[in-house]
Amino acid sequence: LPISAATPNHRQSTTPDPCRRTSSLIQRKMYGRAAKKKFIINLIREHKSAAGVTVVPIVGIGGVGKTALAQLVYNDPAVENQFDLRIWIWVSNMFDEVRLTREMLDFVSEETHQGLCSFAKLQEVLKTNIKSKRVLLVLDDVWDDRNDSRWDQLLAPFMSENSNNNLILMTTRKPYVAKRRGTVEPIKLGALEKQDFWLLFKVCAFGDENYEEKESLSDIAHKMTQKLKGNPLAAQTAGALLREHLT
């Protein structure tokens, strides 16, 4: 897909992990998710939480576009204007409270905290830095659901008495995690509708959603899309393979 020149307007985490997800806007256009994006943005604008924090889960199988949707919301100017601070964290299946808290601090503090290993102290510094500010926290690719106290401790700074209607946008493949951690109904992402998927595939394979393919190519492409079951990541992978074959 086309790569955007957009750059994040915050400090990136110093974690030297090349596989780490990013808040940078990767896709310029996302097919079939406009209604979901609009719903989340309206929820951010209107929803108030008595508990001081709202947790909005985005749930779906791998490759369905959860992270891409979260990136679109995170980078939308209407969303940016709603918050004093925005934080993007890739959680993965390694739920390490110290790492996660330190990475949160990378977004809200100019100081470095690599030498600080005390979870309690890191949490105290984070709480001070976000005090009385409205914060959007994206927790991308959440797997762990086994320990309520660890989750509560990690998010304690966002739910303190000085919190200001903070919002957490969480992506996960696991429906039971979405249900357990969310404070609102999960936003479920499924397969793309046929027409949206076809446009996405044409972008991936031919570089243009309006590309008028030759009849022989059209047959091949349509047969491929029928087997991909509306999964955006599958469209990108298969489209790239077809594109390689054509060049």
C-alpha positions as a Markdown table, in Angstrom:
| # | Residue | x | y | z |
|---|---|---|---|---|
| 1 | Leu | 0.0 | 0.0 | 0.0 |
| 2 | Pro | 1.1 | 3.6 | -0.4 |
| 3 | Ile | 3.3 | 4.9 | 2.4 |
| 4 | Ser | 2.4 | 8.2 | 3.9 |
| 5 | Ala | 5.0 | 10.8 | 4.6 |
| 6 | Ala | 3.3 | 11.6 | 7.9 |
| 7 | Thr | 5.5 | 11.7 | 10.9 |
| 8 | Pro | 4.5 | 11.4 | 14.5 |
| 9 | Asn | 4.3 | 14.6 | 16.4 |
| 10 | His | 5.7 | 13.1 | 19.6 |
| 11 | Arg | 8.9 | 11.4 | 20.7 |
| 12 | Gln | 9.1 | 7.8 | 19.7 |
| 13 | Ser | 10.0 | 5.2 | 22.3 |
| 14 | Thr | 13.7 | 4.4 | 22.6 |
| 15 | Thr | 13.1 | 0.7 | 22.7 |
| 16 | Pro | 15.4 | -0.8 | 20.0 |
| 17 | Asp | 12.9 | -3.3 | 18.7 |
| 18 | Pro | 12.5 | -3.3 | 14.9 |
| 19 | Cys | 9.3 | -5.3 | 15.2 |
| 20 | Arg | 7.6 | -2.7 | 17.3 |
| 21 | Arg | 4.3 | -1.3 | 16.0 |
| 22 | Thr | 4.2 | 2.4 | 15.2 |
| 23 | Ser | 1.7 | 5.2 | 15.6 |
| 24 | Ser | 2.8 | 6.6 | 12.2 |
| 25 | Leu | 0.1 | 6.6 | 9.6 |
| 26 | Ile | 1.0 | 3.8 | 7.3 |
| 27 | Gln | -2.0 | 3.6 | 5.0 |
| 28 | Arg | -3.3 | 6.8 | 3.3 |
| 29 | Lys | -6.7 | 5.1 | 2.7 |
| 30 | Met | -8.3 | 2.3 | 4.5 |
| 31 | Tyr | -11.1 | 0.4 | 2.7 |
| 32 | Gly | -14.4 | -0.5 | 4.3 |
| 33 | Arg | -13.7 | 1.0 | 7.8 |
| 34 | Ala | -15.0 | 4.5 | 7.4 |
| 35 | Ala | -18.1 | 3.8 | 9.6 |
| 36 | Lys | -16.0 | 2.2 | 12.3 |
| 37 | Lys | -13.6 | 5.1 | 12.3 |
| 38 | Lys | -16.5 | 7.6 | 12.5 |
| 39 | Phe | -18.1 | 5.6 | 15.4 |
| 40 | Ile | -14.9 | 5.7 | 17.4 |
| 41 | Ile | -14.3 | 9.4 | 16.9 |
| 42 | Asn | -17.8 | 10.2 | 17.9 |
| 43 | Leu | -17.4 | 8.0 | 21.0 |
| 44 | Ile | -14.2 | 9.9 | 21.9 |
| 45 | Arg | -16.0 | 13.2 | 21.4 |
| 46 | Glu | -19.1 | 12.4 | 23.4 |
| 47 | His | -18.3 | 9.6 | 25.9 |
| 48 | Lys | -17.6 | 10.5 | 29.5 |
| 49 | Ser | -16.5 | 7.9 | 32.0 |
| 50 | Ala | -17.4 | 8.2 | 35.7 |
| 51 | Ala | -14.4 | 5.9 | 36.4 |
| 52 | Gly | -12.0 | 8.5 | 34.9 |
| 53 | Val | -11.0 | 6.3 | 31.9 |
| 54 | Thr | -12.8 | 4.7 | 29.0 |
| 55 | Val | -11.4 | 1.5 | 27.4 |
| 56 | Val | -12.5 | 1.0 | 23.8 |
| 57 | Pro | -11.5 | -2.5 | 22.4 |
| 58 | Ile | -11.0 | -3.2 | 18.7 |
| 59 | Val | -11.2 | -6.9 | 18.2 |
| 60 | Gly | -10.7 | -9.2 | 15.2 |
| 61 | Ile | -8.5 | -11.9 | 13.7 |
| 62 | Gly | -4.9 | -11.2 | 12.7 |
| 63 | Gly | -4.5 | -9.1 | 9.5 |
| 64 | Val | -8.1 | -7.7 | 9.6 |
| 65 | Gly | -6.9 | -4.1 | 10.1 |
| 66 | Lys | -7.1 | -3.4 | 13.8 |
| 67 | Thr | -3.8 | -1.6 | 14.1 |
| 68 | Ala | -4.4 | 0.3 | 10.8 |
| 69 | Leu | -7.8 | 1.5 | 12.1 |
| 70 | Ala | -6.2 | 2.6 | 15.4 |
| 71 | Gln | -3.6 | 4.5 | 13.5 |
| 72 | Leu | -6.2 | 6.4 | 11.5 |
| 73 | Val | -8.1 | 7.3 | 14.7 |
| 74 | Tyr | -4.9 | 8.3 | 16.5 |
| 75 | Asn | -3.7 | 10.6 | 13.7 |
| 76 | Asp | -7.0 | 12.2 | 12.9 |
| 77 | Pro | -6.9 | 16.0 | 13.6 |
| 78 | Ala | -10.3 | 15.9 | 15.3 |
| 79 | Val | -9.0 | 13.3 | 17.7 |
| 80 | Glu | -5.7 | 15.1 | 18.3 |
| 81 | Asn | -7.6 | 18.2 | 19.3 |
| 82 | Gln | -9.5 | 16.3 | 22.0 |
| 83 | Phe | -6.4 | 15.4 | 24.0 |
| 84 | Asp | -3.5 | 17.1 | 25.7 |
| 85 | Leu | -1.3 | 14.0 | 25.3 |
| 86 | Arg | -1.3 | 10.9 | 23.0 |
| 87 | Ile | 0.6 | 7.7 | 23.7 |
| 88 | Trp | 1.1 | 4.7 | 21.5 |
| 89 | Ile | 2.3 | 1.4 | 23.0 |
| 90 | Trp | 2.8 | -2.0 | 21.3 |
| 91 | Val | 2.0 | -4.5 | 24.1 |
| 92 | Ser | 2.4 | -7.9 | 22.3 |
| 93 | Asn | 2.3 | -11.2 | 24.3 |
| 94 | Met | 5.1 | -10.0 | 26.6 |
| 95 | Phe | 3.2 | -8.1 | 29.3 |
| 96 | Asp | 6.1 | -6.3 | 31.1 |
| 97 | Glu | 4.7 | -3.5 | 33.3 |
| 98 | Val | 8.2 | -1.8 | 33.7 |
| 99 | Arg | 8.8 | -1.7 | 29.9 |
| 100 | Leu | 5.3 | -0.5 | 29.1 |
| 101 | Thr | 5.4 | 2.3 | 31.8 |
| 102 | Arg | 8.8 | 3.4 | 30.6 |
| 103 | Glu | 7.6 | 3.6 | 27.0 |
| 104 | Met | 4.6 | 5.6 | 28.1 |
| 105 | Leu | 7.0 | 8.1 | 29.8 |
| 106 | Asp | 8.9 | 8.4 | 26.5 |
| 107 | Phe | 5.8 | 10.1 | 25.0 |
| 108 | Val | 5.1 | 12.5 | 27.9 |
| 109 | Ser | 8.4 | 13.4 | 29.4 |
| 110 | Glu | 11.6 | 15.0 | 27.9 |
| 111 | Glu | 13.7 | 13.1 | 30.4 |
| 112 | Thr | 15.1 | 9.6 | 29.9 |
| 113 | His | 14.1 | 6.8 | 32.3 |
| 114 | Gln | 16.1 | 3.9 | 31.0 |
| 115 | Gly | 18.0 | 3.6 | 34.3 |
| 116 | Leu | 14.9 | 3.6 | 36.4 |
| 117 | Cys | 13.8 | 0.0 | 37.1 |
| 118 | Ser | 11.3 | 0.5 | 40.0 |
| 119 | Phe | 7.8 | 0.0 | 38.7 |
| 120 | Ala | 6.4 | 2.0 | 41.6 |
| 121 | Lys | 8.7 | 4.9 | 40.9 |
| 122 | Leu | 8.0 | 4.9 | 37.1 |
| 123 | Gln | 4.3 | 4.9 | 37.8 |
| 124 | Glu | 4.7 | 7.9 | 40.2 |
| 125 | Val | 6.7 | 9.8 | 37.5 |
| 126 | Leu | 4.0 | 8.9 | 34.9 |
| 127 | Lys | 1.2 | 10.0 | 37.2 |
| 128 | Thr | 2.9 | 13.4 | 37.7 |
| 129 | Asn | 3.4 | 13.9 | 34.0 |
| 130 | Ile | -0.2 | 13.2 | 33.0 |
| 131 | Lys | -1.8 | 14.9 | 36.0 |
| 132 | Ser | -5.0 | 16.9 | 35.0 |
| 133 | Lys | -4.3 | 16.2 | 31.3 |
| 134 | Arg | -6.6 | 14.3 | 29.0 |
| 135 | Val | -4.7 | 11.4 | 27.5 |
| 136 | Leu | -5.3 | 9.1 | 24.6 |
| 137 | Leu | -3.5 | 5.8 | 25.2 |
| 138 | Val | -3.4 | 3.2 | 22.5 |
| 139 | Leu | -2.5 | -0.3 | 23.6 |
| 140 | Asp | -1.8 | -2.2 | 20.4 |
| 141 | Asp | -1.9 | -6.0 | 20.2 |
| 142 | Val | -3.0 | -6.9 | 23.8 |
| 143 | Trp | -2.8 | -10.6 | 24.6 |
| 144 | Asp | -2.4 | -11.0 | 28.4 |
| 145 | Asp | -5.7 | -11.3 | 30.4 |
| 146 | Arg | -4.7 | -13.5 | 33.3 |
| 147 | Asn | -4.1 | -11.0 | 36.0 |
| 148 | Asp | -6.5 | -8.3 | 36.9 |
| 149 | Ser | -4.2 | -6.7 | 39.4 |
| 150 | Arg | -1.3 | -6.3 | 36.9 |
| 151 | Trp | -3.7 | -4.6 | 34.5 |
| 152 | Asp | -5.1 | -2.3 | 37.1 |
| 153 | Gln | -1.6 | -1.4 | 38.4 |
| 154 | Leu | -0.4 | -0.5 | 34.9 |
| 155 | Leu | -3.3 | 1.8 | 34.2 |
| 156 | Ala | -3.5 | 3.3 | 37.7 |
| 157 | Pro | -2.0 | 6.7 | 36.7 |
| 158 | Phe | -4.8 | 7.1 | 34.1 |
| 159 | Met | -7.5 | 6.4 | 36.7 |
| 160 | Ser | -6.3 | 8.5 | 39.6 |
| 161 | Glu | -8.4 | 11.2 | 41.2 |
| 162 | Asn | -6.7 | 13.8 | 39.0 |
| 163 | Ser | -7.5 | 12.0 | 35.7 |
| 164 | Asn | -9.4 | 14.0 | 33.1 |
| 165 | Asn | -11.7 | 11.6 | 31.2 |
| 166 | Asn | -8.8 | 9.7 | 29.6 |
| 167 | Leu | -9.4 | 7.2 | 26.9 |
| 168 | Ile | -7.7 | 3.9 | 26.1 |
| 169 | Leu | -8.0 | 2.4 | 22.6 |
| 170 | Met | -7.0 | -1.3 | 22.7 |
| 171 | Thr | -6.5 | -3.7 | 19.9 |
| 172 | Thr | -6.7 | -7.5 | 20.5 |
| 173 | Arg | -7.2 | -10.7 | 18.6 |
| 174 | Lys | -8.9 | -12.2 | 21.6 |
| 175 | Pro | -12.7 | -11.6 | 22.2 |
| 176 | Tyr | -12.5 | -12.5 | 25.8 |
| 177 | Val | -9.8 | -9.9 | 26.4 |
| 178 | Ala | -11.9 | -7.3 | 24.7 |
| 179 | Lys | -14.9 | -8.2 | 26.8 |
| 180 | Arg | -13.0 | -8.3 | 30.0 |
| 181 | Arg | -11.0 | -5.1 | 29.6 |
| 182 | Gly | -13.3 | -2.9 | 27.7 |
| 183 | Thr | -15.7 | -0.4 | 29.4 |
| 184 | Val | -17.8 | -0.2 | 26.3 |
| 185 | Glu | -18.9 | -2.8 | 23.7 |
| 186 | Pro | -16.1 | -4.1 | 21.6 |
| 187 | Ile | -15.7 | -2.8 | 18.0 |
| 188 | Lys | -15.6 | -6.0 | 16.0 |
| 189 | Leu | -13.7 | -6.0 | 12.7 |
| 190 | Gly | -14.6 | -8.7 | 10.2 |
| 191 | Ala | -13.9 | -9.5 | 6.6 |
| 192 | Leu | -14.2 | -6.6 | 4.1 |
| 193 | Glu | -17.2 | -6.4 | 1.8 |
| 194 | Lys | -16.5 | -7.7 | -1.7 |
| 195 | Gln | -16.3 | -4.3 | -3.4 |
| 196 | Asp | -14.1 | -2.8 | -0.7 |
| 197 | Phe | -11.8 | -5.8 | -0.8 |
| 198 | Trp | -11.6 | -5.7 | -4.6 |
| 199 | Leu | -10.5 | -2.0 | -4.6 |
| 200 | Leu | -7.9 | -2.8 | -1.9 |
| 201 | Phe | -6.6 | -5.7 | -3.9 |
| 202 | Lys | -6.3 | -3.6 | -7.0 |
| 203 | Val | -4.2 | -1.0 | -5.1 |
| 204 | Cys | -1.9 | -3.8 | -3.8 |
| 205 | Ala | -1.6 | -5.6 | -7.1 |
| 206 | Phe | -1.7 | -2.8 | -9.7 |
| 207 | Gly | -1.0 | 0.4 | -7.6 |
| 208 | Asp | -4.4 | 2.0 | -8.4 |
| 209 | Glu | -7.9 | 1.2 | -7.3 |
| 210 | Asn | -9.1 | 2.5 | -10.7 |
| 211 | Tyr | -6.8 | 0.3 | -12.7 |
| 212 | Glu | -8.5 | -1.3 | -15.7 |
| 213 | Glu | -7.0 | -4.7 | -15.8 |
| 214 | Lys | -6.7 | -6.9 | -18.9 |
| 215 | Glu | -9.3 | -9.6 | -19.2 |
| 216 | Ser | -6.7 | -12.4 | -18.5 |
| 217 | Leu | -5.4 | -10.5 | -15.4 |
| 218 | Ser | -8.9 | -9.8 | -14.2 |
| 219 | Asp | -9.8 | -13.6 | -14.2 |
| 220 | Ile | -6.6 | -14.3 | -12.2 |
| 221 | Ala | -7.2 | -11.5 | -9.8 |
| 222 | His | -10.8 | -12.3 | -9.1 |
| 223 | Lys | -10.0 | -16.0 | -8.5 |
| 224 | Met | -7.3 | -14.9 | -6.0 |
| 225 | Thr | -9.6 | -12.6 | -4.1 |
| 226 | Gln | -12.3 | -15.2 | -3.8 |
| 227 | Lys | -9.8 | -17.3 | -1.8 |
| 228 | Leu | -8.6 | -14.5 | 0.5 |
| 229 | Lys | -11.9 | -14.2 | 2.4 |
| 230 | Gly | -11.9 | -10.4 | 2.7 |
| 231 | Asn | -8.8 | -10.3 | 4.9 |
| 232 | Pro | -6.8 | -7.0 | 4.2 |
| 233 | Leu | -3.4 | -8.5 | 5.1 |
| 234 | Ala | -4.0 | -11.3 | 2.7 |
| 235 | Ala | -4.9 | -8.8 | 0.0 |
| 236 | Gln | -1.6 | -7.0 | 0.6 |
| 237 | Thr | 0.4 | -10.2 | 0.5 |
| 238 | Ala | -1.2 | -11.8 | -2.5 |
| 239 | Gly | -1.4 | -8.4 | -4.3 |
| 240 | Ala | 2.3 | -7.9 | -3.8 |
| 241 | Leu | 3.0 | -11.4 | -5.2 |
| 242 | Leu | 0.9 | -10.7 | -8.3 |
| 243 | Arg | 2.6 | -7.3 | -8.8 |
| 244 | Glu | 6.0 | -9.0 | -8.6 |
| 245 | His | 4.9 | -11.5 | -11.3 |
| 246 | Leu | 3.8 | -8.7 | -13.5 |
| 247 | Thr | 7.1 | -6.7 | -13.3 |
